Amino acid sequence: MCTHTPPCPTAESPDREAAAVVASHAEQGWSLLCNELVLFEDTGALLPNGECVAPHRPLAAKD
């Protein structure tokens, strides 16, 4: 459970990536968030239930 004030969003929330980082392994390309979400540097994620979230980087603007 999150002890932050205000509480971090849950892993099921649309804003789940706004949760606080509790462990960062930049050399491996991932971080563990307070809501048990594993966030990868390519913007993909692994939810606590094992479900994968595909990377969702914004597309580059075309000139």
C-alpha positions as CSV (number, residue, x, y, z in Angstrom):
1,M,0.0,0.0,0.0
2,C,1.1,3.5,-0.8
3,T,2.0,5.7,2.2
4,H,2.5,8.9,0.1
5,T,0.3,12.0,0.6
6,P,-1.6,12.3,-1.6
7,P,-1.6,8.6,-2.5
8,C,-0.1,7.4,-5.7
9,P,-2.4,6.3,-8.5
10,T,-3.1,2.6,-8.6
11,A,-1.7,0.3,-11.3
12,E,-5.2,0.2,-12.9
13,S,-5.5,4.0,-13.1
14,P,-5.0,5.8,-16.4
15,D,-2.3,8.0,-14.7
16,R,-0.5,5.0,-13.2
17,E,2.9,6.2,-14.4
18,A,2.7,9.2,-12.1
19,A,3.3,6.9,-9.0
20,A,6.6,7.5,-7.1
21,V,9.7,5.5,-8.1
22,V,10.8,3.1,-5.3
23,A,13.6,1.4,-7.2
24,S,15.4,2.5,-10.3
25,H,17.7,0.4,-12.4
26,A,18.5,2.8,-15.3
27,E,21.5,0.7,-16.4
28,Q,18.9,-2.1,-17.1
29,G,16.2,0.2,-18.4
30,W,13.4,-0.2,-15.8
31,S,12.0,1.3,-12.6
32,L,9.6,-0.1,-9.9
33,L,6.9,2.3,-9.0
34,C,5.0,2.6,-5.7
35,N,1.9,1.0,-7.2
36,E,4.0,-2.2,-8.1
37,L,4.2,-1.2,-11.8
38,V,7.4,-2.0,-13.6
39,L,8.0,0.8,-16.0
40,F,10.5,0.3,-18.9
41,E,12.5,3.1,-20.6
42,D,10.7,2.4,-23.9
43,T,7.5,3.4,-22.1
44,G,6.2,-0.2,-21.9
45,A,5.2,-1.5,-18.6
46,L,4.4,-4.7,-16.6
47,L,1.4,-4.6,-14.3
48,P,1.3,-6.3,-11.0
49,N,-1.0,-9.0,-12.4
50,G,1.6,-9.9,-15.1
51,E,-0.2,-8.0,-17.9
52,C,2.0,-6.2,-20.4
53,V,1.4,-2.6,-21.5
54,A,2.8,-1.9,-25.0
55,P,5.3,1.0,-25.4
56,H,3.4,4.2,-26.1
57,R,6.0,6.8,-27.1
58,P,4.5,9.8,-28.9
59,L,5.1,9.8,-32.6
60,A,7.6,12.4,-33.9
61,A,5.9,15.4,-35.6
62,K,6.3,15.5,-39.3
63,D,7.4,18.8,-40.9
